[in-house]
């Protein structure tokens, strides 16, 4: 239909895409908070290997620290900053709603506070809140001189970090109180992606089974043969110095 000026008005104007994301609280089928299986918290072989590699790298770095010059340290720091130019910050509300936005690693923490405050309902915007990380709990207050002048990279929030939010008004901090976000922000809410099942994402190494695994006909009892021990169908070789000497 034409307007008074004789020009046609578009009926469906595409809205600009939001530069943030909102995730609804994870819910189970019954409506209660979703519980992750115990297996989710058990480290896989790959996790243990990565942790050991990280520990070895940190130990080596401490050993070699006195040998590195200030120029070398500055070069390494510059390389890390270039590698992580952005910091994706996810702010978790008391009801487990999560607000996510990507900042520049050179931004200060005040940029995150401004974004969160601008996303709140009008009646909640005047209420003070604090952002903190865990564990251990470390509050990131704009009033703290040890925090306000540091970049997100310096605060170790790059490339990604999860911050928790706590209001000064305790009535807003209850688990059953919906996140005090504006209707415009909540209109972009989506379901939180389900974490992958570690049992499916960590297949057993080819050529054998992991310790404690069972065969198709049931778990095999531990027994000894050929100088070794069989556990779950896998032979574990015993060092010669542990074998009993034969009389």
C-alpha positions as CSV (number, residue, x, y, z in Angstrom):
1,X,0.0,0.0,0.0
2,X,1.4,3.4,-0.9
3,X,1.8,6.2,1.7
4,X,0.6,9.8,1.5
5,X,3.8,10.8,-0.3
6,X,3.2,8.1,-2.9
7,X,6.2,6.0,-1.8
8,X,6.0,2.4,-0.8
9,X,7.1,1.5,2.7
10,X,8.9,-1.8,3.2
11,X,6.8,-4.3,5.0
12,X,9.6,-6.4,6.5
13,X,12.7,-4.5,7.4
14,X,15.6,-6.8,8.5
15,X,16.8,-5.9,12.0
16,X,20.5,-5.4,12.5
17,X,22.2,-8.4,14.1
18,X,23.0,-8.0,17.8
19,X,26.7,-7.9,18.7
20,X,26.0,-10.0,21.8
21,X,24.4,-13.3,22.8
22,X,22.0,-14.3,25.6
23,X,21.7,-17.9,26.8
24,X,18.7,-19.1,28.8
25,X,19.4,-21.1,32.0
26,X,19.9,-24.8,31.2
27,X,16.8,-26.7,32.1
28,X,16.0,-30.4,32.3
29,X,12.8,-32.0,30.9
30,X,11.0,-31.5,34.2
31,X,11.9,-27.9,34.5
32,X,14.5,-28.3,37.2
33,X,18.1,-27.1,36.7
34,X,19.9,-29.6,34.5
35,X,22.5,-31.8,36.2
36,X,25.6,-32.9,34.4
37,X,26.5,-36.6,34.6
38,X,29.4,-37.6,36.9
39,X,31.4,-38.7,33.9
40,X,31.4,-35.1,32.6
41,X,33.7,-34.2,35.6
42,X,36.1,-37.1,35.1
43,X,39.2,-36.2,33.1
44,X,39.8,-38.2,30.0
45,X,43.2,-39.5,28.9
46,X,43.5,-36.5,26.6
47,X,42.7,-34.1,29.5
48,X,45.4,-35.7,31.7
49,X,47.9,-35.6,28.9
50,X,47.2,-31.9,28.2
51,X,47.4,-31.1,32.0
52,X,50.8,-32.9,32.2
53,X,52.1,-31.0,29.1
54,X,51.0,-27.7,30.6
55,X,52.6,-28.5,33.9
56,X,55.9,-29.5,32.2
57,X,55.8,-26.3,30.2
58,X,55.3,-24.1,33.3
59,X,58.1,-25.9,35.1
60,X,60.4,-25.4,32.2
61,X,59.5,-21.8,32.0
62,X,60.3,-21.3,35.7
63,X,63.7,-23.0,35.2
64,X,64.6,-20.9,32.2
65,X,63.1,-17.6,33.6
66,X,66.4,-16.3,34.9
67,X,68.1,-16.8,31.5
68,X,65.5,-14.8,29.6
69,X,66.3,-11.1,29.1
70,X,63.8,-8.3,29.4
71,X,63.8,-8.0,25.5
72,X,62.8,-11.7,25.2
73,X,60.0,-11.3,27.8
74,X,58.6,-8.3,26.0
75,X,58.7,-10.1,22.7
76,X,56.8,-13.1,24.1
77,X,54.3,-10.8,25.7
78,X,53.8,-9.0,22.4
79,X,53.3,-12.3,20.6
80,X,50.6,-13.4,23.1
81,X,48.8,-10.1,22.7
82,X,48.8,-10.4,19.0
83,X,47.6,-14.0,19.2
84,X,44.6,-13.0,21.4
85,X,43.3,-9.6,20.1
86,X,39.8,-10.2,21.4
87,X,38.3,-11.4,24.7
88,X,34.9,-13.1,24.7
89,X,33.3,-12.4,28.1
90,X,30.3,-14.4,29.3
91,X,28.5,-12.9,32.4
92,X,26.5,-15.4,34.4
93,X,23.5,-14.1,36.4
94,X,22.3,-15.7,39.6
95,X,19.6,-17.7,37.8
96,X,22.3,-18.9,35.4
97,X,21.2,-16.8,32.4
98,X,24.4,-15.9,30.6
99,X,25.2,-12.7,28.6
100,X,28.0,-12.8,26.2
101,X,29.9,-10.2,24.2
102,X,33.3,-10.0,22.5
103,X,35.6,-7.1,23.5
104,X,39.0,-6.0,22.4
105,X,41.7,-7.5,24.7
106,X,43.0,-3.9,25.2
107,X,39.7,-2.8,26.7
108,X,39.4,-2.1,30.5
109,X,37.0,-3.9,32.8
110,X,34.8,-0.7,32.8
111,X,33.8,-1.6,29.2
112,X,32.3,-4.9,30.5
113,X,30.5,-3.1,33.3
114,X,29.1,-0.5,30.9
115,X,27.8,-3.3,28.6
116,X,26.1,-5.2,31.4
117,X,24.5,-2.1,32.9
118,X,23.2,-1.1,29.5
119,X,21.6,-4.5,29.2
120,X,19.7,-4.3,32.5
121,X,16.0,-3.3,33.0
122,X,15.5,0.4,33.6
123,X,14.4,-0.1,37.3
124,X,17.6,-2.2,38.0
125,X,20.2,0.0,36.2
126,X,20.8,2.3,39.3
127,X,21.5,-0.8,41.5
128,X,25.3,-1.5,42.0
129,X,26.7,-4.9,41.1
130,X,30.1,-6.5,41.1
131,X,31.7,-8.9,38.6
132,X,34.0,-11.7,39.9
133,X,35.7,-14.8,38.8
134,X,36.1,-18.2,40.5
135,X,37.9,-20.2,41.7
136,X,39.4,-18.7,43.7
137,X,37.0,-15.8,44.0
138,X,38.5,-12.6,42.7
139,X,36.3,-9.5,42.5
140,X,37.0,-7.2,39.5
141,X,35.9,-3.8,40.8
142,X,36.3,-0.7,38.8
143,X,37.1,1.2,42.0
144,X,40.1,-1.2,42.6
145,X,43.3,0.6,41.4
146,X,44.8,-2.9,40.8
147,X,42.0,-3.7,38.4
148,X,40.7,-0.6,36.7
149,X,43.9,0.4,34.9
150,X,44.6,-3.1,33.6
151,X,43.4,-4.4,30.2
152,X,41.3,-7.5,29.8
153,X,44.4,-9.3,28.6
154,X,46.3,-8.2,31.7
155,X,43.5,-9.5,33.9
156,X,43.8,-12.9,32.2
157,X,40.3,-12.7,30.7
158,X,41.5,-13.3,27.1
159,X,40.7,-15.1,24.9
160,X,37.6,-16.2,26.9
161,X,36.4,-15.9,30.5
162,X,33.2,-16.4,32.5
163,X,32.4,-13.7,35.1
164,X,29.8,-14.1,37.8
165,X,27.5,-11.2,38.7
166,X,26.2,-10.2,42.2
167,X,23.9,-7.3,42.9
168,X,24.1,-5.1,46.0
169,X,20.4,-5.8,46.4
170,X,20.3,-9.3,47.7
171,X,16.7,-9.8,46.5
172,X,18.1,-10.0,43.0
173,X,20.6,-12.7,43.8
174,X,18.3,-15.6,44.4
175,X,18.4,-18.6,42.0
176,X,14.7,-18.4,41.3
177,X,14.7,-14.7,40.4
178,X,14.8,-14.2,36.6
179,X,17.8,-12.3,35.3
180,X,17.1,-8.5,35.4
181,X,17.7,-8.0,31.7
182,X,15.7,-5.6,29.5
183,X,13.0,-7.1,27.2
184,X,15.0,-6.0,24.2
185,X,18.0,-8.0,25.3
186,X,15.9,-11.1,26.3
187,X,14.3,-11.0,22.9
188,X,17.6,-12.5,21.6
189,X,17.7,-15.3,24.2
190,X,18.6,-18.8,22.9
191,X,19.3,-22.2,24.5
192,X,22.7,-22.9,25.9
193,X,24.5,-25.5,23.8
194,X,24.6,-28.9,25.4
195,X,28.2,-29.9,26.4
196,X,29.4,-33.0,24.5
197,X,29.3,-36.4,26.2
198,X,32.9,-37.1,27.2
199,X,32.2,-40.9,26.9
200,X,31.4,-40.4,23.2
201,X,34.1,-37.8,22.4
202,X,37.0,-39.9,24.0
203,X,37.2,-43.2,22.1
204,X,39.6,-45.8,23.3
205,X,43.0,-45.9,21.5
206,X,43.2,-48.1,18.5
207,X,44.8,-51.5,19.0
208,X,43.6,-52.2,22.4
209,X,41.3,-51.3,25.3
210,X,41.8,-48.9,28.2
211,X,42.4,-50.2,31.7
212,X,39.2,-51.5,33.3
213,X,37.3,-51.9,30.0
214,X,35.3,-55.0,29.5
215,X,35.2,-57.4,26.6
216,X,32.1,-58.2,24.6
217,X,31.4,-61.3,26.7
218,X,31.9,-59.5,30.0
219,X,34.8,-58.2,32.0
220,X,37.8,-60.4,32.2
221,X,39.2,-61.2,35.6
222,X,42.7,-60.3,36.4
223,X,45.1,-63.2,35.8
224,X,48.8,-63.7,35.1
225,X,50.5,-65.2,32.1
226,X,53.6,-64.6,30.0
227,X,55.1,-62.7,32.9
228,X,52.4,-60.0,32.8
229,X,49.0,-59.2,34.3
230,X,45.8,-59.0,32.4
231,X,43.3,-56.3,33.5
232,X,40.1,-55.9,31.4
233,X,41.6,-57.8,28.5
234,X,44.8,-55.8,28.3
235,X,48.2,-57.3,29.3
236,X,50.3,-55.1,31.6
237,X,54.0,-56.0,31.4
238,X,55.7,-56.3,34.8
239,X,59.3,-55.1,35.0
240,X,61.9,-57.7,35.6
241,X,63.0,-56.1,38.9
242,X,59.5,-56.7,40.2
243,X,59.4,-60.3,39.4
244,X,60.1,-62.9,42.1
245,X,63.4,-64.6,41.6
246,X,62.9,-68.3,40.8
247,X,64.7,-70.7,43.2
